[in-house]
Amino acid sequence: MTDTSSVLQIKGLQIALPEGADRPFAVDDVSYDLKAGEILCIVGESGSGKSMSANAMMGLLPDLVRPTAGEILFHDTDLLKLSEDALRDLRGKKIAMIFQEPMSALNPLMRVDDQIAEVFEAHDLLSPAERRTRAIELLTEVGIPDPEKAARAYPFQLSGGQRQRVMIAMALALEPEILIADEPTTALDVTTQAQILKLIADLQERHGMAVMFITHDFGVVAEIADRVAVMQLGKIVEHGNADEVLDHPQHDYTRKLIAAIPKLHADDAEEADTKKTALEVIGLTKTYRSGGGLFGGPERVVHAVNDISFKLGVGETLGVVGESGSGKSSVGRCLVRLQDPDQGSVLLDGEDMATLTGEKLRTVRKSIQMIFQDPFASLNPRSKIGRIIAEGPIAHGVPAKQAYAKAAELLDLVGLDPSAIDRYPHEFSGGQRQRIGIARALALEPEIIIADEAVSALDVSIQAQVLDLLDDLKTRLNLSLVFITHDLRVAAQICDRIAVMQKGNLVELGTASDIFNNPKSDYTRSLIEAIPGREKELAAAG
Amino acid sequence: MLRFIALRLVKAAVILIAIVTLNFFLIHAAPGDPAAVMAGEAGAADEIFLQQLKEQFGLDKPLLTQLGIYLAGVVQLDLGFSYRQQMPVAELIWDRLPATLLLTTAAFVISLVLGTLAGVLASARVGKWSDTLISTVALLFYATPLYWAALMAVLLFSVQLNWLPGFGYETVGGNYTGFARVLDIAQHLILPASTLGLFFMAVYMRMTRASMLEVSTLDFVKTARAKGLKPGLIQRRHIFRNAMLPVVTLAGLQAGQLVGGAVLTETVFAWPGIGRLMFDALAQRDYNVLLGVFFVSAAMVLLFNLVTDILYRVVDPRIRAS
């Protein structure tokens, strides 16, 4: 495998995990190469070891995790054998890296241009004045509006997309031969993601860099990759040209992963109007105010939910879709009265949830339950599963013994072993915890479930299982579902109708197939066009 | 910024009045009053004499009237008169303030500088023997009662080794002037200031260490390493500055105690400061002196809270904007 155009060759790399980890090696016998001018995507689910070889390359492995065999050849130098000083000289200059969370990847206390100038400083290049000038040039190149102003800004003053552009500018500063991008668009909204992907592809072409793009998202792969390596549990299971791997996956795992991606094709839903109404929302409004008061300075007002009305049919799944800051989660929280709406009504069995108080609210609340995004933070780590599930019914007067028996039944219903009742949340995986969250919501025998980004934190294969479970339960228990998500693919798969929100306003409401096939508003159209991998899917379908 | 400071000052004034009022009632709720103590000491505890004293001190008026008179004075920065010491309270406090501020400021600087430094060192050598040593010593400082440490320090450094003076502010009858006097006071200062600083030194150390370790796991530190920056620079520029935010909060809390926090130390070391004044006033139910000391301490706490908030705005641009 001596390819002259390879800038990087990884041969038989093995990285050991500390004792007590779930497997001995984070990465085991991994070999691949990276050629100049190509984008190689390393794809895998969480825990697959996809970021490990990149971190080893940069000498940035976590403590106690170290390479135990193999080599990483950068041209002809083995990076694993380099001294810390020699490796530091390569970092930033020959190999640069960008990360997932552009907010936390920038120092919150330093101005943007100082952080970019540091790259030159680290390698003793240019004078301080020249560094600043270069910083502004770089910011211009990555397409930040008003680069002079952005240069003097602090990270918190920029949007997520702008911050990622700053990271990219920083990585480009010394014209590196290799750019490692570790999930660089995962934390971004879909329209911003599309822009950043395009930027990376453009810059790659202009500078002739080799890009190693680490991602969990096959949509992103379809959008940007020349070649793909699929990783599972520390090994590369499939490796090849992007088109070949996506269109004709050879390995079972790759096939399973690709099959698990929610398809954009939406079925024609039954007419919602013919159904009985489970919930009616009229003119819901929620405004956040901060500051103000006697000594608080100027008041800031955010219209999170602005005069929104919709109906939810019995047995229907209604998607609420939008980017961050669109107000979709505020709608969910107002529906279950975790927050009090400022105006409007939420009609449930003739009662207005929005104005109920005290005992009445407690009783009505039983019939509308919520599932949360983060399966780790939403379960009390000190409570056993049985208690977590039975707590609600017990609070509503069900005898403890009966509630625990019901909890065991519910665990069975969501596909977990009833013995889980005596275990703690940390003993379960993310997907299992989300099932526990669903069991908890079902414990009060609700008519309506609000799922707030309920599958967003899950890997794609787990996500598919949880979506199937939700769909199945909905039919069996005749539930109505409000499904809040930023992911249009997920919405396309599970929702009958979809409400698109932007900046607190309801932009469009229609059946899933109408929204995807004939979007009426420009905003909906831009959201759909930004979905990564969409064109490839259309081509395959068409 | 100016608007922020002005608003905060108004707020502070309101809080100060509330504190004075609360203190006033608390003190009067305790049994005994200055007239009773003085009459007792004079050995003439008959009703008429007691009544005369009460009238003289204004203690015969209804409590609310007394409060009104006191508040009216405070607003004009008149803290009343100590009949016990036959001096205006403000003057008494003013006389004692420099000694206390010298002691507490020295303790503040010693604990902040040494504590932070030790914390940084420990965090850079985490898990090694020097980290263990620093952490153990800090725990010891943290757990040692102040008065015990003070007495032991006097025993060891003053009585046994005879290196440093064990009590007082300067050598009695030394009649030093100029630089010699400064040196004399500095020698007297070392023991009380270091003892007083022990506790906070330990707290700063532990907080700095924990904070440095936490910040060093954050993403932007990884970014800094990926740029190829040298470890020393990453420590100073990226980790240290971010790690100092909680330490600033704590320093603000300690600074608030600059006036009222040295009662024990001043008593053990016979340091002629506010702490001693307060201690004596308490024994003698000298209401006006006590209220005066409380007033100045409270004002100090509020002042340093404000200074902390301003510092925070200087250090952290995110707070400046919100």
Interface residues (C-beta under 8 A of the other chain):
Chain A: M58 L60 R88 D89 L90 R91 G92 K93 A96 M97 F99 E101 S104 A105 L106 N107 P108 L109 M110 E118 V119 E121 A122 H123 Y154 F156 Q157 M167 M170 G291 F295 G297
Chain B: R3 F4 L7 R8 V10 K11 L218 D219 F220 K222 T223 A224 R225 A226 K227 G228 L229 K230 L233 R237 H238 R241 N242 V315 D316 P317 R318 A321 S322
